[in-house]
């Protein structure tokens, strides 16, 4: 790998590319607003660095050599890659950017299908998703908005409820058929229970159904809730469906409700911002999120 000090300067590479495109040092000089001699010296510097001629000089101009053709193609590819990399990080000037922090499962299961609607037509902002498990520090300006899952009581931020959830058990069709149409909580408790890092939802559902919750070796834990659903779809056990986070989970028949009993989840999804947040693009996105979920709160 070459050090930056050993590479030819960018203006020398630009002279080589201009000369290759125009077939003339004179034309290259005009396009770069340089003298013929300046272009010639810059091309010679690159040739000296490479140790091989890039052009054949003749009376009416220059002709690129085969080595020169290969070199220019690689330089253009490298410059294009640098430009594309810069585009990834450079904020777009035509739309304000709003950074929204969400956990992976919320992004995949609920947010992504609604992202075009939230950005608006025409877009009012460009939503930059920050998908992470950790809680974003809004006071340190790591994010502009965040969707947090919990009971809405966090210090140092303002939170507004997006929607709460209802919970009831579901399983793959084959496992549901084994349970039968009127499976009781006691029978479900005997099966492998699927959950994320918190067993509190299963404990609450069992308690509401009058059955004690006991962990079993067959139970399975997954870090992301969408993995819990994936495990249920392939028949690894019974999961609690969180409605309306996944309101379409039963539509394709890959999951079946296996008990009538349902409970309200004590945790919900909250929109969180720093105290006193008043920037217009952030306020507009917050308003759209709250409008989109208004029916769910009712």
N, C-alpha and C positions, 0 to 999 in steps of 0.2 A: 504494500500500500504506500502510495506517495504521500509525503508530508505536504502541507499547504505551501510551505516555502519552496518546495522543489517543482511545483506545478507552474506552467506558463500563465501569465496574467490573462484575465478574461478578455481584455481588449485585443490581445494578440490572437486569441482563438476567434474572436469576432472578425478580425481581418482575414483570417484563413477562410472562414465560412463565406464572407462577402466575396472574396476573390474566386472561390469555387463556384458560387452562384452566378457571378457576372462573367467569368472567364477573362477578366482583365483587372490588373492592379489599378489602372486609371479609373475604371468604373467603380471598383470597390472603394477607392479613395473618395469619389464623389458621394457615394451612398453613406459613407461614414463621416463625411465632412473633414477629411484628412488630406494630406499631400500624398502624391504617388510614392515619394521616398519613405514616408512614415508607414504606409502599408507594406512596402517591400521589407523594411527593417523588422516589422512585427512578424511577418511571415517567416523571415529568416531566423528569428529568435525561436519560433516553434520548431522549425526544421532542425535547428541546432540542438534543441532539447530532445527531439525524437531521434536524431542521428540518421535521418533519411530525408531526401527531397520530397516535398509534397506537390510541387509544380514543375513542369517543363517550360522554360522560358523560350519564346520565339518572337519574331519581329512584330507580329500583330496582337500579341497578348500572352496569356499563359494557358497551359493545359494541365489539368489535375492528373497526377500519377495514380496508378492503382492503389498504392499505399495511402495516398492522399484521400482517395475516395472512401476507403475503409475508415480512416481516421476521422474525417469530417462526419461520416454517418454516426460513429460512436459518440463524438462530441455533441452532435445535435440531439441524440437520444439522451445523453446525460443531462444536458441543459433542460430538455423537456421534462425529465424526471424531477429536477430541482424545482421547476415551475409548478408541477403538479403537487409536489410536497408543500410548497408555500401556499397553494390554494386551499389545502386542507386546514391550515392554521390561521390564514388571514381572514379577519372578519369581512363579510360582504358589506360594501358601502351602501348598497341600495336598500337593505332592510336591517333594522335593528335586531341584534341577537339577544335572545332570552335563554339563560341556562336553567334547565329544569332537571333536578336530581330525583331519580326514582330507583327503586330496587328492580332487579332483573325480572322477577315474576310479574310485577305490576306492569312493567313496560311491555312484555310479550303478550300477556293475557288481556289487558284492558286498553292501554294507551296507544299502541301502534296502530290498530285499526281506526282510531279516531284522530290521529295526528294531522291528516290533511284538513279535517274540519276545524281543528283547533287553530291551525295556522291561518285559516281564513282564505276566502277567494274574493278579491285578491288578498294575498298574505299581508297581515299586519306586522308580522315579525318572523324571524327564522328561529325555530325552536332547536336549541342545541341540547340533546339529551345527555345527561351524565348518569350512566347506569352503573350503580355501585351498591354494595351491601352496607357500607358504612353510612352513618348519618352525616350529611353535609353540614358544614359550619357556615350558616348563612351570615352570621355576624362578621365573619372573616372574608366575606364576599367570594367564597368558593362557588356559590350558586346564587341565582336570583330567586328561584322558587324551588320548593321541594314537596313531594308527596310522601308523607310519613304514615306509618301504620301503628296505631296504638289508641290511646284514650284521649288524645288531644291536649295533654297537659305537659308542655315542655317549657323550660325556662328560657327566657331571652328571645322568644320568637312569638309571632302572632299566628294562630292556627284557626282554620275554618273547616268544618266537616264537608267533605265531598260526598261520601255515602257510607253507610254502615252495611252490615252483612247479616244474612240468615244462613244457618248451617244445618245440613241434613246429610245422612250417609248415602254413598253411591258405590257401585262396584261394576265390574265388567259383566256383560250379559250372562256368561257361563256361570260365574259365581253367584249372580243374582238369582239364576234359575235354581241353584242348589239351596239357596236360602228360602225360596218360595215367596209368595205375594204378601205374606203377613209376618215377616221376620221380626222377632222381638229384640229388644236391646240386649237381653242376656245371651241370645244366640250370636248376635253380632260381636259381642265382647269376646267370644271364644275364637273369633277369626283374627288373622293378622291385621292390625290396624296401621294405616299409613298416615304419617304426619310429618310436619317440618320440625324445626328445632323446639317448638313449643307444643307440649301435650295438653295444654290447658283447655283447648277446644273440645278434645275428646273427653276430658274429665268433666267439663260442664255438660256436655250432651248426655253422658252416662248418668250423671247426678240428676239431671232433669227427668231421665227415664227411670229413675229408681234403681239403678244398677251400679255397684261400686266399680271404679276403674282400677284395673291392675295391669301393669306393664308385663309383656310376655317376650320371650326370646324371638318369637316369630314376627313381632312388630317391626316395622321398618321406618327409619328416619331419613329425610332428605332435606338438603339445605334450601332448595327453592320449591315453592308450592306447585309450580307447573310440573316439576318432577314427581311430586306426590300424585298428581292427576295422571301422568304418564304411567306410573307404576300401577295405578288402579285400572287403567285401560287394558293392560296386559294381564290382569288377573292376579296380581301379587297380594291383594288384600282389599280392605274397605277404606275409603277416604271420606272425609267430610267435604261436601261441596260448598264453596263460599259464594253465595249468590248475593249481589249481581256481578261480582268480580268476573265470574265465568258464566254469564247468563245463558250462553249457547252451548254449554258443555254436553247437554243431553240430546241436542238436536240431531247428531249423526248416529245415535244409537250405540256408541262405543261405551257409554256409561249409563247405568240404570239406577234410579232411586230405589233403595231397598228398605226404607222405613218411612212411615208418615211423620214421625216426631221430628220437629225442627226447633232450634233455639235461635235467639238473637245473639250475635257475636258482640261481646263487650268491647272489642277493639274495632276501629273503623279506619277509613282512609281520610287523611286530613291534608289540606293545602296549607303550606307553611311558608312564611316570608319573614324577613327581618322587620323589627319594629319600625313603623313610620315609612315603610317602602311606598314611594309615590311616583316612580318613573312610569311614564305613560305606557311603553310597550309591556312592562311587567304587569301593570294594572290591567291592561287589555287581555293578556293571556289568562290572568287570574279570573277575570270576569267570564271569559269563555269557558274555562274549566268549571266554574260554579254554575253557569247556565246549562252546560251539557249534562251535569249531574243533578240538576234541580228536581227532575221527576223521580230520581232514585231516593232523594231525601224525603220525598212525600210518601 
